[in-house]
Every structure is written in structure tokens, then in C-alpha cells.
């Protein structure tokens, strides 16, 4: 599994544990990559960055045109610097966890059941009132010009996401 920040990494850690290794330490036949709508991921990355730097909230909101602040706002394609077969999952779809389980069961005989994950507590912004209000603050300062600049910055992500979108 390739871990990309803001692409279900908390959910994946819940499913598979905290232990992670460098993909370059193994001879891997197939990589499993979880992608997210690039604009939504950027907003979520901003939310994460502001939550970690609350004292700089106003400065960050005034400087969104910087676009990239940390690993949570780096383009997803930055993490795809390897060769090999890639099996993409669109985490924006409601059934991506079931799709992952089915793929791992079919191809790797891991035999995970949906029941194992029925009580999964997926990290969700909608349950955090501070983050909900912060998300609204971000949306309120995004102009059409800034949104176009963000789209231009993430063009490779957008093109890849459109190819794999379910």
C-alpha cells in the first residue's frame, strides 16, 4: 500500500496497523495507491495544516495562493516516483473499502471480511465542529482566480484522478 497524506491514511492505519516501510526496500509486483479528488484533498490538507498551526490561521488564510504548505498539500503524483503495476482506488467513492477488501481477497488470498470493518471509525471532518467551521472559512476565501491557480498547480493530479475515477 502506498501511503499518501490526506488519502485515507488514518483509515488505512486503522485497517492495517501503524507499521510502514519504504516501498523502495522491497521488490513489489503491484502497488495499491489511494487517490482523492485533488481540490478536495488540497482543502483537507489546508485544514490539517491550519489545525496544526492554529496561531497562524489568519496568515494562512491570507496566503492560500501559496498552495503548497506541507506534505498534506503536495501533489499526489509526487509520491508516484517508482515503476511497477499500480492498482488505483478512488477514496471519494462510498465503496472503496469494500473494493479494497475484495481485491486483497481475490488477488492475495488475505480473506478479510466486511464484517471486520463494520465498526471502523473512519476519521471524519464532519464530526469535528472546529474543523467544520474552519472548512467554511477556507471556502469563503477561495476566489475563482485562486481556484484556477490551484487547478493549474494540480493539473497532473487532476488528469490522473479523472482517468481512475469510478
N, C-alpha and C positions, 0 to 999 in steps of 0.2 A: 504494500500500500504506500502510495506517495502522499506525504503529509504536506498540504499547502495551507498556511494560516488563513482562517476565515472560511474554510471549505469543509465544514463539519468535523474539524479536528477534535473538538470536545466529544462529539458523539462517537467518533471512531475510537478515541481513547476509552470511552465507556464500554464499547463493544469488544475491543481487542487488548486493552491494557495500555499502560504508560510506556512500556519499553519500545524504543525506536532505534533503528540503526541506519547508518548511511547506505543509500542504495548502491553506492559505488563499492561497497565491501562484499558484494555478492554477484554471482552470475545468475541474473534473473531472466527468465523467459518472457514473462508477462508482467507489466506494471499496471496496477489499478490506480487510476487518477480520478479524483473527485473535483469537478468543476462547478462553478457557480456563476450566475449572471454577473458579468464584470462590474456593472454600475451598482447593483445591489451589494456586491462584495466590497466595493470601494466605500460605500456609505457605512457598511458594517465595520469596515476597517477604521474609518474615521471615528465611529462610535467607540470602538475599542481603544483607539489612541487617546481620545479625549477622556475616556473613563480612567485611563492610566496617568493622565496629566491634567487632572481637573483644574489645577491652578492656572493652566494655560488655555482654558476653554475659549475665552473671548479672542485671544490671539489666533488660535487655530481656526475658529470660525471666520475670522477676518482674512485668513490666508489660505483658504481652501484651494486657491488656484495653484498652490504648490503641488497639489495632487498626491504625491508620494511622500508619506511621513515615516513609515517603518515597514517591517516585513508584512504587516497586515494590509498594506496598500500597494505593495509591489505587484506588478502584473503576474498573473498565474503562469503565463508562458515562461517566465524567468526560471521557474522550478523544473521545466521540462528540458533540461540540458543533458540528455542521455539518449542512447539509441536502444531500440527494442520495441517489442509489441506493447501497445497500450490499450487497455480496456477502460474507456471513459464512463463515468457516471455523472449524470446531471443531478446535483443535490437539490435543485429547485423543484423537482418532481416529487409528488407526495409518496411515491412507492419506491424511492431509491434504495432504502434499506432492504426491502424485500427483494429487489433486483440484485443487490449485492449478495444477500444470503443465497439466493437461487444460483447465482454464478459460482460462488465458492463451493456450494454443494455439488453442482454439476461437474465443474472442472477440476476441483481439488479434493473432492470427497471429504469435506470437512464436516458435513452434516449438522449444520446449525438449524435450529427451528425458529420459526417466527414467534412461537410462544416464549422462547428465551428472551426476546426483546420486547415483549408486550408491555413490560413495566419500565421500559427505557425512559429515563428522564433526559430528554434532549434539551440542551442549553438553548433557551429561547429569550430573545429580547422582549417579547410581548409580556413576559411575566415580571419585568423589572420596570417600575414606574419611572425611575430616574432615566433609564435608557430610552423609554418611550418618549419622554419629553425632550431628551437630547436629540433623538432621531427627528422629531418635529423641528427642532432648532436648525438642524442640518438642512432639512428640506426647505425651510424658509429662506435660507441664504443662497441656495443654488439657483443661479440665473440660467437662462437658456444658453448664454455665451459660455459660462463655466461648464455646463453640461456637455456642450460640444467639445470643449477643450479636454474634458475627461474622456469622452468617446474617442477622440483622436489619440490620446495617450494610451488607451487600452485597445487600440484597433486590432492587434494580434489576438488578444483575449476574446474580443467580440467575434472575430472571424472563426476562431476555433470553437467557441461556445455555440455559435449558430450551426456549425457542422454537426455537433454531437447532441444538440438539444432534442429532448424527447417530446 
